[in-house]
Amino acid sequence: LVGEVLNVMKSLAGNGMTMVVVTHEMCFAAHVASRVGFLDEGRLIACVPPDEIFRKEPADARIRSFLQTYRERNVV
C-alpha cells in the first residue's frame, strides 16, 4: 500500500502538482521533493532543496544526527 501511495504522489508531482507531504521515506523525499523541511520539537529548522540535506553535510547538528541514524538503519 505504501508503495502504491508513493507512486501516485510521484505521478502527481511529475505533473506539477504542489504538495506538502510529511514522511519518513527519505528516498522518496530526496527524489521527488523540490524542497525538504525538517522539524525538530515542532519547529521548522530547515526548508531547503533536497541536495542540501541529502548530498551535502547539513549545517544543523540535529539534522546530521538524524540522517546518520537513518543511514545506519536504511539505504538512502
Backbone as CSV, one residue per row, in Angstrom:
resi,resn,N_x,N_y,N_z,CA_x,CA_y,CA_z,C_x,C_y,C_z
1,LEU,0.822,-1.203,0.000,0.000,0.000,0.000,0.862,1.261,0.000
2,VAL,1.910,1.282,0.809,2.781,2.456,0.867,3.381,2.734,-0.504
3,GLY,3.856,1.679,-1.164,4.441,1.839,-2.493,3.458,2.418,-3.485
4,GLU,2.206,1.972,-3.416,1.172,2.482,-4.322,0.917,3.966,-4.083
5,VAL,0.829,4.353,-2.827,0.597,5.759,-2.489,1.769,6.607,-2.972
6,LEU,2.993,6.149,-2.731,4.165,6.903,-3.170,4.198,7.042,-4.688
7,ASN,3.802,5.999,-5.402,3.759,6.073,-6.867,2.745,7.106,-7.350
8,VAL,1.582,7.153,-6.718,0.573,8.151,-7.089,1.106,9.554,-6.810
9,MET,1.724,9.734,-5.663,2.272,11.045,-5.316,3.379,11.450,-6.286
10,LYS,4.220,10.510,-6.653,5.293,10.789,-7.607,4.708,11.213,-8.952
11,SER,3.651,10.551,-9.375,2.980,10.902,-10.625,2.389,12.310,-10.556
12,LEU,1.729,12.624,-9.465,1.145,13.956,-9.299,2.227,15.033,-9.296
13,ALA,3.324,14.773,-8.596,4.436,15.730,-8.564,5.013,15.915,-9.959
14,GLY,5.117,14.825,-10.702,5.626,14.892,-12.068,4.746,15.720,-12.985
15,ASN,3.470,15.822,-12.642,2.524,16.627,-13.415,2.428,18.058,-12.896
16,GLY,3.301,18.416,-11.964,3.362,19.795,-11.492,2.493,20.128,-10.305
17,MET,1.868,19.146,-9.674,1.023,19.432,-8.524,1.890,19.789,-7.313
18,THR,1.509,20.857,-6.637,2.186,21.242,-5.406,1.588,20.444,-4.258
19,MET,2.455,19.857,-3.437,2.001,19.069,-2.293,2.871,19.390,-1.086
20,VAL,2.278,19.305,0.069,3.023,19.317,1.322,2.864,17.916,1.883
21,VAL,3.985,17.211,2.050,3.965,15.809,2.451,4.813,15.640,3.704
22,VAL,4.272,14.966,4.686,5.033,14.602,5.877,5.387,13.133,5.739
23,THR,6.686,12.821,5.767,7.114,11.438,5.545,8.433,11.143,6.241
24,HIS,8.642,9.887,6.510,9.949,9.400,6.944,10.605,8.617,5.816
25,GLU,9.997,8.626,4.635,10.540,7.947,3.457,11.576,8.860,2.811
26,MET,12.807,8.784,3.298,13.864,9.688,2.856,14.178,9.553,1.368
27,CYS,14.194,8.343,0.842,14.481,8.147,-0.586,13.430,8.849,-1.435
28,PHE,12.187,8.705,-1.051,11.097,9.362,-1.771,11.279,10.876,-1.735
29,ALA,11.514,11.413,-0.562,11.692,12.859,-0.422,12.885,13.349,-1.240
30,ALA,13.971,12.602,-1.216,15.179,13.006,-1.943,14.953,13.054,-3.445
31,HIS,14.120,12.165,-3.965,13.933,12.077,-5.409,12.772,12.908,-5.949
32,VAL,11.800,13.225,-5.122,10.592,13.884,-5.621,10.477,15.342,-5.171
33,ALA,10.942,15.651,-3.991,10.719,16.986,-3.427,11.552,18.063,-4.111
34,SER,10.976,19.247,-4.207,11.751,20.403,-4.658,12.357,21.115,-3.448
35,ARG,11.735,20.922,-2.282,12.281,21.437,-1.020,11.958,20.417,0.065
36,VAL,12.854,20.314,1.035,12.673,19.397,2.154,12.712,20.217,3.440
37,GLY,11.666,20.054,4.241,11.633,20.708,5.543,12.007,19.706,6.617
38,PHE,12.589,20.196,7.680,12.980,19.335,8.786,12.461,19.964,10.067
39,LEU,11.637,19.206,10.793,11.061,19.677,12.052,11.810,19.089,13.231
40,ASP,12.047,19.898,14.241,12.656,19.441,15.486,11.854,20.033,16.634
41,GLU,11.219,19.171,17.405,10.378,19.590,18.523,9.343,20.626,18.087
42,GLY,8.732,20.378,16.923,7.676,21.238,16.432,8.135,22.507,15.735
43,ARG,9.439,22.711,15.633,9.967,23.903,14.959,10.568,23.518,13.619
44,LEU,10.309,24.320,12.610,10.913,24.121,11.301,12.337,24.662,11.362
45,ILE,13.325,23.762,11.302,14.718,24.197,11.415,15.434,24.223,10.071
46,ALA,14.781,23.714,9.030,15.347,23.791,7.681,14.231,23.623,6.669
47,CYS,14.343,24.327,5.569,13.449,24.153,4.422,14.286,24.502,3.201
48,VAL,14.910,23.478,2.635,15.943,23.672,1.617,15.775,22.663,0.483
49,PRO,16.458,22.882,-0.641,16.452,21.863,-1.696,17.018,20.545,-1.164
50,PRO,16.544,19.415,-1.665,16.976,18.104,-1.155,18.489,17.901,-1.121
51,ASP,19.213,18.438,-2.108,20.670,18.269,-2.127,21.333,18.807,-0.866
52,GLU,20.766,19.876,-0.298,21.364,20.466,0.897,21.178,19.590,2.133
53,ILE,20.228,18.685,2.087,20.014,17.759,3.197,20.707,16.431,2.930
54,PHE,20.566,15.914,1.724,20.983,14.541,1.438,22.358,14.404,0.791
55,ARG,22.834,15.410,0.088,24.098,15.257,-0.629,25.243,16.043,0.003
56,LYS,24.905,17.129,0.678,25.909,17.931,1.376,25.812,17.619,2.865
57,GLU,26.774,18.080,3.607,26.736,17.931,5.064,25.822,19.025,5.623
58,PRO,24.669,18.670,6.199,23.772,19.693,6.745,24.459,20.513,7.834
59,ALA,24.167,21.795,7.866,24.773,22.685,8.853,24.269,22.395,10.269
60,ASP,23.033,21.976,10.387,22.428,21.760,11.699,22.817,20.401,12.277
61,ALA,23.280,20.400,13.515,23.726,19.163,14.176,22.583,18.164,14.341
62,ARG,21.379,18.637,14.602,20.229,17.733,14.786,19.915,17.001,13.487
63,ILE,19.999,17.699,12.368,19.750,17.061,11.073,20.841,16.041,10.782
64,ARG,22.093,16.394,11.035,23.198,15.444,10.822,23.000,14.192,11.659
65,SER,22.607,14.352,12.908,22.392,13.216,13.801,21.254,12.332,13.297
66,PHE,20.147,12.950,12.896,19.008,12.195,12.374,19.417,11.395,11.147
67,LEU,20.090,12.038,10.203,20.480,11.356,8.970,21.485,10.243,9.226
68,GLN,22.395,10.450,10.168,23.358,9.397,10.493,22.629,8.167,11.027
69,THR,21.695,8.370,11.938,20.914,7.258,12.482,20.096,6.599,11.384
70,TYR,19.471,7.406,10.535,18.661,6.865,9.443,19.517,6.020,8.505
71,ARG,20.673,6.530,8.131,21.543,5.812,7.189,22.072,4.512,7.774
72,GLU,22.271,4.473,9.076,22.729,3.238,9.718,21.659,2.149,9.630
73,ARG,20.404,2.552,9.548,19.292,1.591,9.530,18.732,1.337,8.139
74,ASN,19.006,2.223,7.204,18.403,2.156,5.870,19.441,2.486,4.811
75,VAL,19.056,2.255,3.585,19.889,2.651,2.453,19.203,3.817,1.776
76,VAL,19.881,4.941,1.670,19.306,6.137,1.030,19.797,6.194,-0.394
